[in-house]
Amino acid sequence: MNISYKLMSSLSFEEAHVLFNRGFEGYLVPMNLPFDTFVSRFGNEGLSPALSIVAYDGTDPIGFVLQGIREVDGQKISWNGGTGIIREYRGRKLGSSLMEEAEKLIKEHNVSVATLEALSENKAAISLYEKCGYKVEDDLLFLRANEILDSNLPDLDGFEIIRIPATQSIGSDLFPTIVPWQTAASNTPKLGGEAVRISTNGEVQAACLIRKKCVFGNKTESITLFQVKENGNEDALNKLLAYALEYDQSIDRTTYNFLKGNGRVVSSLLASGFENTPISQVFMTKII
């Protein structure tokens, strides 16, 4: 093998698309994205061909790491949005060197924290990332609930529900900075993002970040829950979730890459009628 590395910008989008789909063939969750969907990931999820690495054997592209960088509160955070090696080259210990090259690139851009997610079942990938210096921060859950969960929303009893566009929560202390990339406040506003908080006597007791799908003037079709920040007030938390996730409506509700944390929020969701799905991931970080 004659392995070398170049930026993904050395490929056309058509070539990168073919490499991406080949790189995920046969994995636990194989991805075979249509061309338009593949290209849209770069804009929608903040990935960049100029920050992504491609491994070559001679002139043939054989593997990649997709990457993006964002700056939050003066700190640069990177995301590995996908690592893949084509089937014929797996098992040749190329993963570590591919990750090393990807890290060199983000170091050049003064990234201080690198993040990624890996399927919980993919022990080989998790082991590779740990050898590269990443550590598992938390489990990420994909819960689901349909139909009406509570036909009568709870009385607020002095609490106040406040909804704001998710963009207005960027840079605030409503939500933490180091979170799974696609659940950050700076990502969710692109399609119906809202930050919903519950307060009493002017003090925020809990807040959540959601994305609603609905046609203006019509009822909500679905809600995705990305983050919850709470201070241990169980009553406030339960009320917030009931209102933010519209428990009194017959809609599709999901969590996406949802941090398990101390388990209080997950327990509340499960008690309200949410169910686990077969998919789960781990959230991993590395201080650069």
C-alpha positions in Angstrom: 0.0 0.0 0.0 1.1 3.5 -0.8 -1.1 5.6 1.6 -1.2 9.3 1.4 -3.7 11.9 2.6 -5.4 14.9 1.0 -8.3 17.2 1.8 -11.7 16.1 0.7 -11.8 19.3 -1.4 -9.4 17.4 -3.7 -12.4 15.4 -4.8 -15.5 16.5 -6.7 -18.8 16.2 -4.8 -19.7 13.3 -7.1 -16.4 11.4 -6.2 -16.8 12.2 -2.5 -20.4 10.9 -2.6 -19.3 7.5 -4.1 -16.5 7.3 -1.5 -18.9 8.0 1.3 -21.4 5.3 0.4 -18.6 2.8 -0.2 -17.1 3.7 3.1 -20.3 2.8 5.0 -21.1 -0.5 3.1 -21.5 -3.4 5.5 -21.4 -1.4 8.7 -23.9 -1.9 11.5 -26.0 0.9 10.1 -25.0 1.1 6.5 -25.7 4.4 4.8 -26.4 4.8 1.1 -27.3 8.5 0.8 -28.7 10.0 -2.4 -26.4 12.6 -3.9 -28.5 15.6 -2.9 -28.8 14.4 0.7 -25.1 13.8 0.9 -24.3 17.3 -0.4 -26.9 19.0 1.9 -25.2 17.5 5.0 -22.3 19.9 4.5 -24.5 23.0 4.6 -27.1 21.7 7.1 -24.6 20.2 9.6 -21.7 22.5 9.3 -19.3 20.0 7.6 -16.5 21.2 5.3 -14.6 19.5 2.5 -11.7 21.8 3.4 -11.7 20.4 6.9 -12.2 16.7 6.0 -9.5 14.2 5.2 -9.4 11.5 2.5 -6.9 8.6 2.5 -5.5 7.4 -0.8 -3.8 4.3 -1.9 -1.9 5.6 -4.8 -4.5 7.5 -6.8 -7.5 5.7 -5.3 -9.5 7.2 -2.5 -10.1 4.5 0.2 -11.2 6.2 3.4 -12.3 9.5 4.9 -13.1 11.6 8.0 -15.8 14.2 7.6 -15.2 17.2 9.9 -16.7 20.6 10.8 -15.6 23.3 13.2 -17.7 25.9 15.1 -16.8 28.5 17.6 -18.8 28.9 20.8 -17.9 31.5 23.4 -14.4 31.9 21.9 -13.8 28.1 22.0 -13.4 26.1 18.8 -15.1 22.8 18.8 -14.8 20.2 16.1 -17.1 17.3 15.1 -16.3 14.1 13.3 -19.4 13.7 11.2 -18.4 10.3 9.8 -15.4 8.0 9.5 -15.4 5.3 6.8 -13.0 3.0 5.0 -14.0 1.1 1.9 -14.6 -2.6 2.5 -11.4 -3.9 0.8 -9.2 -1.9 3.1 -10.8 -2.7 6.4 -8.7 -4.6 8.9 -5.5 -3.1 7.8 -5.2 -0.8 10.8 -5.8 2.4 8.7 -8.3 3.8 11.1 -5.7 5.2 13.6 -3.6 6.9 11.0 -6.7 8.3 9.3 -7.8 9.8 12.7 -4.3 11.1 13.3 -4.3 13.0 10.0 -7.8 14.4 10.8 -6.5 15.6 14.2 -3.5 17.3 12.6 -5.9 19.4 10.5 -8.1 20.5 13.3 -5.0 21.4 15.4 -4.0 23.8 12.6 -7.3 25.5 13.1 -6.8 25.8 16.9 -9.6 23.5 17.9 -9.6 22.9 21.7 -12.3 20.1 21.9 -12.9 17.4 19.4 -16.3 15.6 19.5 -17.9 12.6 17.9 -20.6 10.0 18.3 -20.4 6.2 17.8 -23.1 3.5 17.8 -23.1 1.8 21.2 -22.9 -1.6 19.5 -19.9 -0.7 17.4 -17.3 -1.7 20.0 -14.5 -1.8 17.4 -15.1 1.9 16.5 -15.3 2.9 20.2 -12.1 1.1 20.9 -10.3 2.8 18.0 -11.5 6.3 19.2 -10.4 5.5 22.8 -6.9 4.5 21.5 -6.8 7.9 19.7 -7.4 9.6 23.1 -11.2 10.1 23.1 -13.3 9.2 26.1 -16.9 8.3 26.4 -18.8 11.2 28.1 -22.4 9.8 28.1 -24.9 7.6 26.4 -27.1 9.1 23.7 -30.7 7.9 23.6 -33.4 7.8 20.8 -36.7 7.6 22.5 -40.1 7.8 20.9 -43.8 8.5 21.8 -46.8 8.8 19.7 -50.4 9.8 20.3 -51.8 11.6 23.3 -49.8 11.2 26.5 -51.9 13.3 28.8 -55.3 14.6 27.6 -55.2 17.4 30.2 -52.0 19.3 30.6 -51.0 19.9 34.2 -51.9 23.2 36.0 -48.9 25.5 35.9 -49.6 26.6 39.6 -47.5 29.7 39.5 -45.0 28.5 36.9 -44.7 30.3 33.5 -43.8 28.8 30.2 -41.8 31.0 27.9 -41.0 30.1 24.3 -38.3 31.8 22.2 -36.6 31.0 18.9 -33.6 28.7 19.5 -31.3 31.4 17.9 -32.0 33.6 20.9 -30.5 31.0 23.3 -27.1 30.9 21.5 -24.4 32.3 23.7 -26.7 32.2 26.8 -26.3 29.9 29.8 -29.5 28.1 29.1 -27.7 25.1 27.6 -24.2 23.7 27.9 -21.5 24.2 25.2 -20.0 20.7 24.8 -22.9 18.6 23.5 -23.5 16.3 20.5 -23.0 18.5 17.5 -26.5 18.2 16.0 -28.2 19.0 19.3 -26.5 22.4 19.9 -28.5 25.6 19.9 -26.6 26.9 16.9 -27.7 23.9 14.8 -31.4 23.4 15.8 -32.8 26.8 14.7 -32.4 25.9 11.0 -35.8 24.2 10.9 -38.3 25.2 13.5 -36.0 25.4 16.6 -37.4 26.6 19.9 -36.0 27.0 23.3 -38.7 26.5 25.9 -38.2 27.4 29.6 -40.3 27.2 32.7 -39.8 29.9 35.4 -41.2 30.8 38.8 -40.6 34.2 40.4 -38.3 35.1 37.5 -36.0 32.2 38.0 -35.6 29.5 35.3 -36.3 26.1 36.7 -35.7 24.1 33.6 -35.3 24.6 29.8 -35.4 22.4 26.7 -34.3 22.7 23.1 -36.8 21.3 20.5 -37.5 21.4 16.9 -41.2 21.4 15.7 -42.5 20.4 12.4 -45.7 22.1 11.4 -47.2 24.1 8.6 -48.0 27.7 9.7 -51.5 27.9 11.1 -51.9 24.1 11.4 -51.3 21.8 14.3 -47.9 20.4 15.1 -47.0 17.3 13.2 -43.9 16.2 15.2 -41.5 17.4 17.8 -37.8 16.4 18.3 -36.2 16.9 21.7 -32.5 17.6 21.7 -31.6 19.0 25.1 -32.9 19.6 28.6 -31.3 21.5 31.4 -32.9 21.2 34.8 -32.0 22.0 38.4 -33.7 19.1 40.2 -37.1 20.6 40.5 -39.1 17.5 39.4 -42.5 19.3 39.3 -41.1 22.0 37.0 -39.4 19.5 34.8 -42.5 17.4 34.3 -44.6 20.5 33.5 -42.0 21.8 31.1 -41.9 18.5 29.2 -45.7 18.2 29.1 -46.1 21.7 27.5 -43.0 21.7 25.3 -43.7 18.3 23.9 -47.5 18.9 23.7 -48.5 15.8 25.6 -52.2 16.6 24.9 -51.8 16.3 21.1 -51.7 13.2 18.9 -48.2 13.7 17.4 -44.9 12.0 16.8 -42.3 12.8 19.5 -38.7 11.7 19.4 -35.4 12.4 21.1 -32.3 12.8 19.1 -28.8 12.0 20.4 -30.2 12.8 23.8 -27.7 12.8 26.6 -28.7 10.4 29.4 -27.1 12.6 32.0 -28.2 11.9 35.6 -31.3 10.0 34.3 -33.9 12.3 35.8 -35.2 13.6 32.4 -35.1 10.1 30.8 -37.1 8.7 33.8 -39.7 11.4 33.4 -40.0 10.8 29.7 -40.3 7.0 30.2 -42.9 7.5 32.9 -44.9 9.7 30.6 -45.1 7.1 27.9 -41.9 7.4 25.9 -40.3 4.1 24.8 -36.7 3.1 24.0 -35.8 2.4 20.4 -33.1 -0.1 19.2 -30.7 2.8 18.4 -28.3 4.3 20.9 -25.0 6.0 20.6 -22.1 7.2 22.9 -20.9 10.8 23.0 -17.1 11.0 23.0 -14.7 14.0 23.4 -11.0 14.7 23.3 -9.2 17.8 24.6 -6.8 18.8 21.9 
